[in-house]
Amino acid sequence: MPHLPPGASRNLVSAIPTKQWMDWADGKPIGPAPHTIRPTEYGCMINRDFIDDNDKNDIISYKKGMQGHFLEERFSNVNTKVAKIYIRGVTDSKEYPNRWVPRAFIDVGQPWKADFKDWKVEASLFTTIVDSRRWKTDREPDNSTLGKTVTKLVAAFRAQPPDYLGIKLSDFIDRYGGSASVSQTIIDGIKAAGLYNILNTPNFTMQDLLRQSKCKIPSSSSSKKAGVYARFHKSGPNVTHWKPNTTYAYTGFSRDFDERFDSHRANKALYGDLTRNSTQLSSVALCVLDSTLEHGFFYLTEQIFVCILETYRAILSIPSSGNANTISFTYATKYFLDVSKEVFRITGWCGAVNRPSFGISEGTNYSSPLLEYSNMSDKTLFIRTDAQVRDELTGRSVPMAFFRRTKMNVVPPSGRVVAFKHREPEIGGYISFTHEPWTDGAEGPIAGTPYQLVFEVCKDGTPHPQSWSRLPEVGPFKNWNQARSWAVRIEWENPKNSGKWQFTYLQAGHVSGGGLFALADENVPGSLKIYAKSIQFLQWLCNAPPAHTHNWIKKYSGAARVLQAEYDMMKQTVRFQVPTDQIPMISGARKHDDDIKAELRDPKHKLENVDGEFGAFTGKASFDRKREKCDLCVVVWRHNKPLRNGACLRIGNSRVCENCRHLGRPCCSWTRGTKKMLPDMSQFSPEEIVKANAICSALFLQLPTKIAGTLQNFDNKLRALDSSDDLVDDGDEIEDEVDVEDEDEEEM
């Protein structure tokens, strides 16, 4: 064994096995110094519950099943093997991110792959639970197999729409007389195309459609006509993204068949590559529609034909294929395939592309038409990743859910950031997350800069330190903190292509306009619109049912489109699935007045004389001798922000003023020195600043967060999805949602 100086730790040589020392003593080659060789890293998992209390100021509780990153192992001073590990949100702190734990307390998995793109991707998408009893129509417009299939599909899409469609489709169908009436319009369009009889013939073929169609494309019969069409290809030998010498079918819609036929060739998407490299190409109208019809008819009819002709790309029907590039499309497709399967079982529809007798090998459609029809915010896909995050102030581990948009946005030339918005005029629901133009890329993304959007949610309903709502800490409803539990984060690279990322938070603003203090119901004290919007949006984002009975908190139809990413550190895999761990909503019942008073008396708020005699102080300071305003009214006055009125008007002989009652509180507070609280705190002592901020946050609003300037080289433990538009199947004449300035909307 090597000689160790007296008192030296065995850690100096513990990484070198005894046998290796003996081999060197026998003259075997030494090779590279062992301490210069980077240890092999692995995934790991905690195999029992235990507490690390070596640092009394930073006690860590480990739970069985926690997974992380195994970095290295060694012997401790007491000759016990220990392992250095990293578990996000558990081991990291201001001082150091990694911790040493007993080696016996962890299991080690596969060798660590540093690039998450090398991890295996899996998908687990639920089968849609269909209930055909709900697919009712007031009449059967057509009793043929085709007619019943079209009608059943329309009724199913209306009665059981995917969450992201909300009520948009059902509203459209109902406005045009219901499922039977809309189905009749589609069936009449099929007859106009000359394909009604052949589509009602069992085992019809592609050649049958080409022969029987009255509207060949392009031709004089198709010029200036609108509707849904089919294109049949045979690929050439030199296609890049397709199988050579293979037959394909594509379904699309247009308001001018011939014009659309010509434009496909110039398209840069994958389908354009097939068009340019096909040895055979034929196209016919499947359904002729009046070009003046509402756009919903075109999207719905195309979706029906994508289903009945089975023109989705084959890879989309394999939800566990593990292809991260197609998971977004697969998620949407799964619903339509599940519903179609049940409809076909009921009506006896024979399908098309999946039948060898049809004469086509594969479909080409990637995108689902009714997904394109949905609102921009509804069809946006978010990837949810859950993690434990340590609160730097308390050391508490907070369960968090991060909803990351799969596509980055680019700041428009105006420089005004509209990170996200969701609007449902039918219920008067609207929310947007915006910021006025930045002039410095170090403060925020400037015009032309790509940026990412992340919603951060504290799953336990505790307040987020950068919450979007900026609500005061004390409120009248039991779920008040849950309305403060989520934040809006944007990230951008600065300088461009530098690899250095910055972030900041968007928060509700325009305080000077009083928007943060407007009531959703003038008869309900404390029913702030910003509180209602926050709960309303959180329900939509988390797809959670309401836990309140307030009719002034509207419920958005449907829910956000979300897939959850589960990271298996042991196996180095990422599984995308429909979220199963629901984030529950907390009861929105009103708190008892005594509970609100107890919150106000919490020492952290630094309030005095809570629910005391109106205008009374516990020993007056010189600043308070002529004071006639309670703490809230002083803060409101000093910040020059209107609330209900500028005065502190007592309600009768009670202990509450109109402003405090407006915010749902049963009493006022009277703290010495609050009259001194000026917006400019440069003359304050550190203690006075702490006190002023505490009172303002408790009673008035959460102070704005300043994160800009914080540089962070992101090493996201996230598997990105490639949502490139190159995957989309060429697209139809989609009506883009215009991002107008929200002049008539109440901006928050």
matplotlib code that plots the C-alpha trace (Angstrom):
import matplotlib.pyplot as plt

x = [0.0, 1.2, 2.5, 0.2, 1.4, 0.3, -3.2, -3.9, -7.3, -7.7, -9.7, -6.4, -6.1, -9.6, -10.4, -7.5, -8.2, -5.7, -5.1, -4.1, -1.5, -0.1, 0.0, 2.0, 4.4, 5.0, 6.0, 2.8, 2.2, 0.8, -1.0, -3.0, -3.2, -6.5, -7.4, -7.4, -9.9, -13.5, -15.7, -18.5, -21.8, -25.1, -28.8, -29.7, -32.7, -33.2, -34.1, -35.4, -36.6, -33.9, -32.9, -29.5, -29.1, -25.3, -25.9, -28.4, -29.1, -29.9, -31.6, -32.7, -35.4, -34.9, -37.9, -37.8, -38.2, -36.6, -34.4, -31.3, -27.7, -25.0, -21.7, -19.0, -18.4, -15.6, -14.9, -15.7, -13.5, -15.1, -14.5, -18.1, -18.8, -20.6, -22.0, -22.1, -25.5, -27.6, -31.4, -33.1, -34.9, -33.6, -29.8, -29.2, -28.7, -27.0, -23.7, -23.5, -25.8, -24.6, -24.6, -22.8, -25.1, -24.5, -23.9, -26.2, -29.1, -29.2, -29.6, -27.6, -29.0, -27.6, -24.6, -25.5, -26.1, -25.3, -27.3, -31.0, -31.5, -29.8, -32.4, -35.0, -38.5, -41.7, -45.3, -48.3, -51.5, -54.9, -57.5, -60.5, -63.4, -66.2, -69.9, -72.0, -75.2, -74.3, -74.0, -77.7, -79.2, -82.7, -83.1, -81.1, -80.6, -79.4, -79.7, -76.9, -73.7, -71.9, -74.7, -74.8, -71.0, -70.8, -73.7, -72.2, -68.8, -70.3, -72.4, -69.5, -67.2, -69.9, -70.9, -67.4, -64.9, -61.2, -60.4, -58.6, -61.7, -63.7, -67.2, -66.0, -67.1, -70.3, -71.3, -70.6, -72.7, -75.6, -75.6, -76.2, -79.1, -77.3, -75.5, -78.1, -78.3, -74.5, -74.2, -76.8, -74.8, -71.7, -73.6, -75.1, -71.5, -70.5, -73.4, -72.3, -68.9, -70.5, -69.1, -72.2, -73.0, -69.4, -68.7, -71.7, -70.3, -68.4, -64.6, -64.5, -61.1, -59.0, -59.6, -63.3, -63.0, -61.0, -63.5, -66.7, -65.8, -67.5, -64.8, -61.3, -58.5, -57.3, -60.0, -62.7, -65.1, -62.9, -61.9, -63.2, -64.9, -64.4, -64.5, -62.5, -60.3, -58.1, -54.7, -53.2, -49.4, -46.9, -43.5, -40.5, -37.1, -35.5, -37.8, -36.1, -38.6, -40.9, -40.7, -39.7, -42.1, -44.9, -48.6, -49.9, -53.2, -53.7, -56.8, -57.1, -59.6, -59.6, -61.8, -60.3, -59.4, -57.2, -55.3, -54.5, -53.4, -50.7, -49.5, -48.7, -45.6, -44.0, -44.6, -41.5, -43.1, -42.5, -45.6, -44.2, -41.2, -43.6, -45.5, -42.3, -41.0, -44.0, -44.1, -47.9, -50.4, -54.2, -56.6, -60.4, -63.0, -64.5, -67.1, -68.0, -69.0, -70.3, -67.2, -69.1, -69.7, -68.2, -64.6, -65.9, -67.6, -64.3, -62.3, -65.0, -65.5, -61.8, -61.5, -64.3, -62.6, -59.2, -61.0, -63.1, -60.4, -57.8, -55.2, -53.3, -49.6, -49.1, -46.6, -49.3, -51.3, -48.5, -48.6, -45.8, -43.4, -41.2, -40.7, -40.4, -40.8, -44.3, -45.6, -47.6, -49.4, -49.9, -51.6, -54.2, -54.6, -55.3, -58.6, -59.9, -58.7, -60.4, -63.7, -63.6, -63.0, -66.2, -68.2, -67.1, -68.0, -71.5, -72.1, -70.1, -67.9, -65.2, -62.3, -60.0, -56.2, -55.9, -57.6, -55.2, -58.0, -58.3, -55.0, -53.1, -50.3, -50.1, -51.7, -49.8, -51.8, -49.9, -52.1, -55.6, -58.0, -60.1, -57.0, -56.1, -59.7, -59.3, -58.3, -54.5, -54.2, -56.2, -54.0, -50.7, -49.1, -47.4, -45.0, -45.5, -42.5, -42.9, -40.0, -39.2, -37.7, -36.1, -37.3, -34.1, -35.7, -37.1, -35.3, -38.6, -38.9, -41.9, -43.6, -43.7, -45.2, -43.6, -45.7, -43.3, -44.6, -43.3, -42.7, -40.8, -42.4, -40.6, -41.0, -42.8, -41.3, -43.4, -41.4, -44.5, -44.5, -47.7, -46.4, -49.8, -53.5, -56.7, -60.0, -63.6, -66.0, -68.9, -68.4, -66.7, -63.4, -60.1, -56.6, -53.3, -49.6, -47.9, -45.1, -44.4, -41.3, -37.9, -35.1, -32.2, -31.8, -30.4, -33.7, -36.1, -36.4, -36.4, -37.9, -36.9, -35.8, -37.1, -38.4, -39.8, -42.8, -43.1, -45.9, -44.7, -47.3, -46.8, -48.8, -49.6, -51.3, -48.7, -47.7, -45.2, -42.6, -43.1, -46.8, -48.6, -51.6, -49.6, -52.5, -51.8, -50.9, -54.1, -57.4, -61.0, -61.2, -59.6, -58.0, -56.5, -53.0, -53.7, -54.5, -51.0, -49.4, -48.4, -46.1, -45.4, -41.8, -40.1, -36.6, -34.5, -30.9, -28.8, -26.6, -28.0, -26.3, -24.2, -25.6, -26.4, -30.0, -31.8, -35.3, -37.8, -41.4, -44.4, -46.8, -50.2, -49.8, -51.4, -51.9, -52.4, -55.5, -57.0, -57.3, -55.8, -58.5, -61.7, -64.3, -65.8, -69.1, -69.7, -71.9, -69.1, -66.3, -62.9, -64.1, -61.2, -61.2, -57.5, -58.2, -61.1, -59.0, -56.1, -58.3, -60.1, -56.8, -55.3, -58.4, -57.9, -54.2, -54.4, -57.7, -59.1, -62.8, -63.8, -63.9, -66.1, -69.6, -68.9, -70.8, -68.4, -65.5, -66.2, -65.1, -63.3, -64.6, -62.2, -58.6, -55.0, -53.4, -50.8, -48.5, -46.5, -42.9, -41.7, -38.0, -36.7, -33.1, -32.4, -33.3, -32.4, -35.9, -38.5, -42.1, -44.7, -48.2, -51.5, -51.2, -52.4, -51.3, -54.0, -53.3, -56.4, -58.2, -58.6, -62.0, -63.0, -65.3, -65.0, -62.8, -64.3, -63.6, -61.7, -59.4, -58.6, -57.9, -55.5, -53.7, -53.3, -51.9, -49.1, -45.9, -44.4, -46.8, -45.6, -49.1, -50.3, -53.7, -55.4, -59.2, -58.5, -60.4, -60.8, -58.0, -56.2, -52.5, -50.4, -48.3, -48.3, -45.2, -44.7, -45.7, -49.1, -50.3, -52.7, -53.2, -56.7, -56.0, -55.6, -52.5, -54.1, -55.3, -51.9, -50.2, -52.7, -52.3, -48.5, -48.3, -50.8, -52.9, -56.7, -58.6, -62.2, -61.7, -58.9, -60.3, -60.4, -64.2, -65.4, -68.4, -70.9, -69.5, -67.5, -63.8, -63.4, -63.2, -64.6, -61.3, -60.5, -64.0, -63.6, -60.7, -62.9, -61.3, -63.4, -61.2, -58.4, -55.0, -53.2, -49.4, -47.1, -44.9, -46.8, -47.5, -43.8, -44.0, -43.1, -42.8, -39.1, -37.5, -33.9, -34.0, -35.3, -33.1, -32.9, -35.4, -37.8, -37.6, -38.4, -41.3, -42.7, -42.5, -44.1, -47.1, -47.5, -47.4, -49.8, -52.5, -52.0, -50.2, -47.2, -44.3, -43.1, -40.2, -37.0, -35.2, -33.8, -30.0, -29.7, -27.7, -28.2, -26.7, -29.7, -29.0, -32.6, -33.4, -36.0, -36.4, -37.4, -39.9, -39.1, -42.3, -40.9, -43.5, -41.6, -43.5, -46.9, -48.5, -48.6, -51.5, -54.8, -56.0, -56.0, -57.3, -54.6, -55.6, -54.8, -52.8, -54.4, -53.7, -56.2, -57.7, -61.2, -60.0, -59.3, -55.6, -54.1]
y = [0.0, 3.5, 5.6, 8.3, 11.3, 11.2, 12.5, 12.5, 11.4, 8.0, 10.0, 10.8, 7.2, 5.8, 6.0, 3.6, 0.0, -1.9, -4.5, -1.7, -0.4, -4.0, -4.3, -1.1, -2.4, -5.5, -3.2, -3.1, 0.1, 3.0, 4.7, 7.8, 9.0, 7.6, 10.9, 12.5, 10.0, 11.3, 8.7, 7.1, 8.8, 7.0, 7.6, 6.8, 6.3, 6.7, 3.3, 4.3, 7.3, 9.1, 12.6, 14.3, 16.6, 17.0, 20.7, 21.9, 25.0, 22.9, 19.7, 17.5, 14.9, 12.1, 10.0, 6.5, 6.7, 10.1, 9.9, 11.8, 11.9, 9.7, 11.5, 9.5, 7.5, 7.2, 6.1, 8.6, 9.3, 6.5, 4.0, 4.0, 4.2, 7.3, 8.6, 12.1, 12.7, 15.5, 15.5, 18.6, 20.6, 18.5, 18.6, 22.0, 25.1, 28.4, 26.9, 23.7, 21.6, 18.1, 16.1, 13.1, 10.3, 6.7, 4.6, 1.8, 4.3, 4.6, 2.2, 2.9, 2.6, 2.9, 5.0, 8.7, 10.2, 13.9, 14.9, 14.4, 13.9, 10.6, 9.4, 6.9, 8.5, 6.6, 7.7, 6.5, 8.1, 7.1, 5.6, 8.0, 6.8, 7.1, 7.1, 6.6, 7.1, 10.8, 11.0, 11.8, 13.8, 15.0, 13.0, 10.8, 12.9, 9.8, 6.1, 4.9, 3.6, 6.8, 9.0, 7.3, 7.4, 11.2, 11.9, 9.8, 11.5, 15.0, 14.1, 12.5, 15.4, 17.8, 15.7, 14.6, 17.1, 16.9, 19.4, 21.8, 22.4, 23.8, 24.9, 26.4, 23.3, 22.7, 26.4, 26.3, 23.1, 24.4, 27.7, 25.8, 23.7, 20.9, 17.7, 16.4, 19.7, 20.1, 16.4, 17.0, 19.9, 17.6, 14.7, 17.1, 18.2, 14.6, 14.1, 17.2, 15.7, 12.5, 10.2, 9.4, 6.1, 4.8, 5.7, 3.6, 0.6, -1.9, -2.1, 0.9, 1.6, 4.6, 4.0, 4.0, 7.5, 8.8, 7.4, 8.5, 12.0, 14.8, 17.2, 16.2, 18.6, 20.6, 20.9, 23.2, 21.4, 22.2, 25.8, 28.3, 25.6, 24.9, 22.0, 19.0, 17.1, 14.0, 13.6, 10.2, 9.8, 7.3, 8.4, 8.4, 6.8, 10.0, 11.1, 12.3, 11.9, 9.2, 5.6, 5.3, 3.8, 3.8, 4.9, 7.7, 9.5, 13.0, 14.9, 18.7, 21.6, 24.7, 27.5, 27.2, 23.6, 24.5, 27.2, 25.0, 22.2, 24.4, 25.8, 22.3, 22.0, 25.1, 24.2, 23.7, 21.2, 17.5, 17.0, 19.4, 17.1, 14.2, 16.4, 17.4, 13.9, 11.8, 9.8, 9.7, 12.3, 12.4, 14.6, 14.8, 16.6, 14.5, 17.1, 20.4, 23.2, 26.7, 28.9, 31.4, 28.9, 29.4, 28.1, 25.5, 23.5, 23.1, 22.0, 19.6, 18.1, 17.6, 15.9, 13.5, 12.5, 12.1, 9.7, 7.7, 7.5, 6.8, 9.3, 9.9, 9.0, 5.5, 6.5, 8.6, 5.5, 4.1, 6.1, 4.2, 4.6, 6.9, 9.5, 12.8, 14.6, 13.4, 13.2, 16.5, 15.2, 11.8, 13.3, 15.0, 12.0, 9.6, 11.1, 11.0, 7.4, 6.3, 8.0, 6.8, 3.2, 3.2, 5.0, 2.5, -0.4, 1.0, 1.9, -0.8, 1.6, -0.3, 2.2, 2.9, 3.2, 0.4, -1.9, -3.4, -3.5, 0.3, 0.5, 2.9, 2.0, 4.9, 8.2, 11.5, 13.7, 14.8, 17.5, 17.1, 19.6, 20.2, 20.9, 23.6, 24.9, 25.4, 28.7, 29.5, 29.2, 25.9, 24.1, 25.2, 22.2, 22.5, 19.9, 19.6, 18.6, 18.2, 18.7, 19.5, 23.0, 24.3, 27.7, 29.6, 31.7, 28.8, 25.8, 24.1, 21.7, 22.9, 20.6, 22.4, 21.8, 23.6, 24.0, 24.8, 25.7, 23.4, 26.3, 29.5, 32.8, 35.8, 39.3, 41.3, 44.4, 46.6, 45.1, 44.5, 41.0, 39.1, 35.9, 34.2, 35.0, 33.1, 34.5, 33.1, 35.9, 33.5, 33.7, 37.0, 35.3, 36.9, 36.9, 38.0, 38.1, 41.0, 43.5, 46.8, 47.0, 46.6, 48.7, 46.6, 42.9, 42.5, 43.5, 41.6, 40.2, 43.0, 43.0, 40.0, 37.9, 34.3, 33.7, 30.8, 30.7, 28.7, 28.7, 27.8, 26.3, 25.5, 22.3, 22.6, 25.9, 28.0, 31.4, 31.7, 34.5, 36.0, 35.3, 36.8, 38.1, 40.3, 39.8, 41.0, 38.2, 38.4, 37.8, 36.8, 33.4, 30.0, 29.6, 33.1, 31.8, 29.4, 32.5, 33.6, 30.1, 30.5, 32.7, 33.5, 33.2, 34.1, 33.1, 34.5, 34.1, 37.2, 37.9, 35.9, 32.5, 33.1, 30.2, 32.6, 32.7, 35.2, 35.2, 37.5, 37.2, 38.9, 40.1, 41.8, 45.5, 48.9, 49.4, 53.2, 52.4, 50.5, 47.3, 45.2, 46.4, 46.2, 43.8, 41.0, 41.4, 44.8, 43.0, 40.7, 42.4, 41.0, 39.5, 41.1, 40.5, 39.6, 36.9, 35.6, 35.6, 33.8, 31.0, 30.7, 30.4, 27.9, 25.7, 25.8, 25.2, 22.2, 20.8, 20.9, 21.2, 24.3, 24.1, 27.1, 28.2, 31.8, 32.7, 35.6, 33.2, 32.1, 28.6, 28.3, 25.6, 22.7, 22.8, 23.5, 20.9, 19.3, 16.3, 15.4, 14.3, 11.7, 11.3, 7.8, 8.5, 4.9, 3.8, 7.1, 7.4, 10.1, 9.1, 11.6, 10.9, 12.5, 14.0, 11.7, 13.7, 16.3, 19.6, 20.0, 23.2, 24.5, 25.4, 29.0, 29.4, 32.7, 32.6, 33.4, 36.9, 35.6, 33.7, 36.8, 38.8, 36.0, 36.2, 40.0, 39.6, 37.2, 38.9, 38.6, 41.3, 43.8, 45.2, 46.8, 47.3, 44.9, 45.2, 47.8, 51.0, 53.0, 55.5, 54.3, 53.6, 51.7, 54.8, 57.3, 58.2, 61.9, 61.0, 59.7, 62.6, 63.9, 60.7, 59.8, 56.9, 53.2, 51.3, 50.3, 53.7, 55.2, 52.8, 53.4, 57.2, 57.1, 54.9, 57.3, 54.3, 54.6, 51.9, 52.7, 56.3, 58.4, 58.8, 56.4, 56.3, 54.4, 52.2, 53.2, 52.5, 49.4, 48.9, 48.7, 51.4, 51.2, 50.4, 47.5, 46.2, 46.5, 44.0, 41.7, 42.4, 42.6, 45.3, 47.8, 48.0, 51.0, 50.7, 53.4, 55.0, 53.9, 57.6, 57.8, 55.2, 57.0, 55.2, 56.3, 54.4, 55.7, 57.5, 54.5, 52.4, 48.6, 47.9, 50.5, 49.0, 45.5, 46.9, 49.0, 46.0, 43.7, 46.0, 46.7, 43.0, 42.1, 44.7, 46.2, 44.2, 42.0, 44.3, 43.8, 41.5, 42.6, 39.6, 41.3, 41.1, 37.7, 35.6, 31.9, 29.2, 26.9, 23.2, 22.3, 18.8, 18.7, 16.7, 19.2, 18.3, 19.2, 20.9, 22.0, 23.1, 21.0, 18.0, 19.5, 18.0, 21.2, 22.9, 24.2, 27.7, 28.1, 31.3, 32.6, 34.1, 37.8, 39.1, 42.5, 45.1, 44.5, 47.9, 46.9, 44.3, 45.0, 44.5, 42.8]
z = [0.0, -0.6, 2.2, 3.5, 5.5, 9.2, 9.5, 5.8, 4.7, 2.9, 0.3, -1.3, -2.6, -2.1, -5.8, -6.6, -5.8, -3.7, -6.5, -8.9, -6.4, -6.1, -9.9, -10.2, -7.5, -9.7, -12.6, -14.7, -16.8, -14.8, -17.7, -17.1, -13.5, -12.1, -10.5, -14.0, -15.4, -15.2, -13.4, -15.3, -14.5, -14.2, -13.6, -10.0, -7.7, -3.9, -2.5, 0.9, 2.9, 4.8, 6.1, 5.6, 8.6, 8.5, 7.8, 10.4, 8.2, 5.2, 6.1, 3.1, 3.2, 0.6, -0.5, -1.9, -5.7, -6.2, -9.3, -10.3, -11.6, -10.0, -10.4, -8.5, -5.4, -2.8, 0.8, 3.6, 6.5, 8.4, 5.6, 4.4, 0.7, -0.3, -3.6, -5.1, -6.6, -8.1, -7.8, -9.3, -6.7, -3.8, -3.6, -5.2, -3.1, -3.3, -2.1, -4.1, -6.4, -5.4, -2.2, -0.8, 0.4, 1.6, -1.4, 0.0, -0.1, -3.9, -6.9, -10.0, -13.5, -17.0, -17.9, -18.2, -21.6, -21.4, -24.5, -23.8, -27.6, -27.2, -24.7, -25.9, -26.4, -25.6, -25.8, -23.8, -25.2, -23.7, -25.9, -26.1, -24.1, -26.6, -25.7, -28.8, -26.8, -26.8, -30.6, -31.1, -34.0, -34.4, -37.6, -40.0, -43.2, -45.2, -44.4, -46.7, -45.2, -46.3, -45.0, -41.6, -41.3, -42.1, -39.7, -36.9, -37.3, -37.2, -34.2, -32.4, -33.0, -31.7, -28.6, -27.6, -29.0, -28.0, -25.1, -27.4, -29.6, -26.7, -27.9, -31.2, -33.3, -31.4, -31.8, -35.5, -36.0, -33.9, -35.8, -39.0, -37.7, -35.9, -36.8, -39.3, -41.2, -41.5, -42.5, -45.2, -46.7, -46.8, -48.4, -51.0, -51.8, -52.3, -54.7, -56.6, -57.0, -58.5, -55.8, -53.7, -55.3, -55.6, -52.0, -51.0, -52.9, -50.7, -51.4, -53.8, -55.2, -56.0, -59.7, -59.0, -57.5, -60.5, -63.0, -61.3, -60.1, -62.0, -61.0, -62.2, -61.0, -62.8, -65.5, -66.7, -64.3, -61.3, -62.0, -59.5, -57.5, -53.8, -51.5, -50.4, -52.8, -52.9, -54.6, -55.5, -56.1, -57.1, -55.8, -58.0, -57.2, -55.8, -53.1, -49.9, -47.2, -48.7, -49.8, -53.5, -56.0, -53.5, -53.9, -51.6, -50.9, -49.6, -48.5, -48.5, -49.0, -51.1, -52.2, -55.7, -56.7, -59.7, -57.9, -55.0, -57.3, -58.8, -55.5, -54.0, -56.2, -54.8, -51.2, -49.1, -46.7, -46.9, -49.0, -51.5, -51.9, -52.7, -55.2, -57.1, -57.2, -58.2, -61.4, -61.3, -59.8, -60.1, -58.2, -58.0, -55.9, -53.1, -52.0, -53.8, -51.4, -51.9, -51.7, -49.5, -46.8, -43.4, -42.9, -40.4, -43.2, -45.0, -42.0, -40.8, -44.3, -44.7, -41.3, -42.2, -45.4, -43.7, -41.4, -43.9, -46.6, -43.8, -45.3, -42.0, -42.3, -41.0, -38.3, -36.6, -35.8, -33.7, -30.5, -28.9, -31.8, -29.8, -32.5, -30.8, -34.1, -34.6, -31.0, -31.3, -34.4, -33.0, -29.9, -32.1, -34.5, -31.6, -30.9, -34.5, -35.0, -31.8, -32.7, -36.3, -35.3, -33.2, -35.9, -38.5, -36.2, -35.9, -39.5, -41.3, -43.2, -45.0, -44.9, -47.8, -47.6, -45.0, -47.4, -50.0, -52.5, -52.4, -54.4, -52.2, -49.9, -47.5, -46.4, -46.3, -43.9, -40.8, -39.4, -38.2, -39.9, -36.8, -34.8, -37.3, -37.0, -33.2, -31.7, -31.8, -28.0, -27.9, -30.5, -28.9, -27.4, -24.0, -22.5, -18.8, -16.7, -12.9, -10.5, -6.9, -6.6, -3.5, -2.2, -1.6, 1.2, 3.3, 2.0, 1.5, -1.5, -3.6, -6.1, -9.4, -12.8, -15.8, -19.0, -21.8, -25.3, -28.0, -30.4, -29.9, -30.9, -32.5, -31.2, -34.1, -35.7, -33.3, -30.4, -28.3, -26.8, -26.9, -25.3, -25.2, -25.1, -24.8, -25.8, -25.7, -26.6, -26.0, -22.3, -22.1, -21.2, -22.2, -20.8, -22.3, -21.2, -22.8, -22.4, -24.0, -26.3, -24.7, -26.1, -24.5, -25.3, -21.8, -20.2, -22.5, -26.1, -28.7, -32.1, -34.2, -31.2, -30.8, -27.2, -25.3, -23.0, -19.8, -17.3, -13.8, -11.4, -7.7, -7.5, -3.8, -4.3, -2.4, -3.7, -6.5, -5.7, -9.2, -9.5, -12.5, -10.6, -8.1, -5.7, -2.1, 0.4, 2.4, 0.5, 1.3, -0.4, 0.6, -2.9, -2.8, -2.7, -5.6, -7.6, -6.7, -7.4, -11.0, -13.0, -16.7, -17.7, -21.0, -22.1, -24.9, -26.1, -25.7, -27.6, -30.4, -31.0, -27.9, -25.9, -23.1, -22.1, -20.0, -18.5, -17.0, -15.7, -17.1, -14.5, -14.5, -14.8, -15.6, -11.9, -12.4, -14.4, -11.6, -13.5, -10.7, -8.3, -10.5, -9.2, -11.2, -9.2, -7.6, -5.0, -3.9, -1.9, -2.8, -6.2, -8.0, -11.8, -11.6, -9.0, -11.2, -14.3, -12.5, -11.2, -14.6, -16.5, -14.0, -14.5, -18.2, -18.1, -15.7, -17.1, -13.6, -12.6, -10.6, -6.8, -6.3, -7.0, -8.0, -11.2, -11.7, -12.3, -15.9, -17.0, -20.3, -22.5, -23.0, -21.7, -22.8, -25.0, -22.8, -22.8, -19.7, -20.0, -17.5, -17.2, -16.2, -15.1, -14.5, -18.0, -19.8, -21.3, -21.8, -21.9, -23.2, -21.9, -21.2, -17.7, -15.0, -11.9, -11.9, -10.1, -8.0, -7.4, -3.9, -2.5, -3.4, -0.4, 1.5, 4.6, 8.0, 9.1, 12.1, 9.8, 7.8, 10.9, 12.1, 8.8, 9.1, 12.6, 11.3, 12.4, 8.9, 7.7, 10.4, 10.9, 14.1, 15.7, 13.3, 13.9, 16.5, 17.2, 14.0, 13.8, 16.9, 17.2, 19.7, 20.7, 17.9, 16.0, 14.9, 11.4, 12.5, 14.7, 12.1, 10.2, 9.2, 6.8, 7.6, 6.4, 3.1, 2.3, 3.1, 0.8, -1.9, -1.5, -1.4, -4.5, -6.3, -7.4, -7.4, -5.6, -4.7, -3.7, -2.4, 1.1, 4.0, 4.6, 7.6, 7.0, 9.7, 13.2, 12.0, 12.1, 8.3, 5.6, 2.1, 0.5, 2.9, 2.4, -1.4, -1.1, 1.0, 4.4, 7.6, 9.2, 8.8, 10.5, 11.9, 12.0, 13.2, 10.6, 7.5, 6.6, 5.9, 3.2, 0.0, -3.3, -3.5, -0.7, -1.3, 2.0, 4.0, 6.3, 5.5, 8.3, 7.0, 3.5, 4.8, 6.7, 3.9, 1.4, 3.9, 4.5, 0.8, -0.2, 2.5, 1.9, -1.5, -4.2, -4.8, -5.8, -9.4, -9.8, -11.4, -12.9, -16.1, -16.4, -14.8, -17.2, -17.1, -19.4, -19.5, -19.2, -19.3, -18.2, -20.9, -24.1, -26.7, -29.4, -33.0, -34.0, -37.3, -39.9, -42.4, -40.9, -41.7, -44.8, -46.9, -45.2, -46.6, -46.9, -43.1, -41.7, -39.5, -36.2, -36.5, -33.6, -33.3, -30.7, -28.0, -28.0, -26.8, -24.3, -20.7, -20.5, -17.4]

ax = plt.figure().add_subplot(projection="3d")
ax.plot(x, y, z, "-o")
ax.set_aspect("equal")
plt.show()
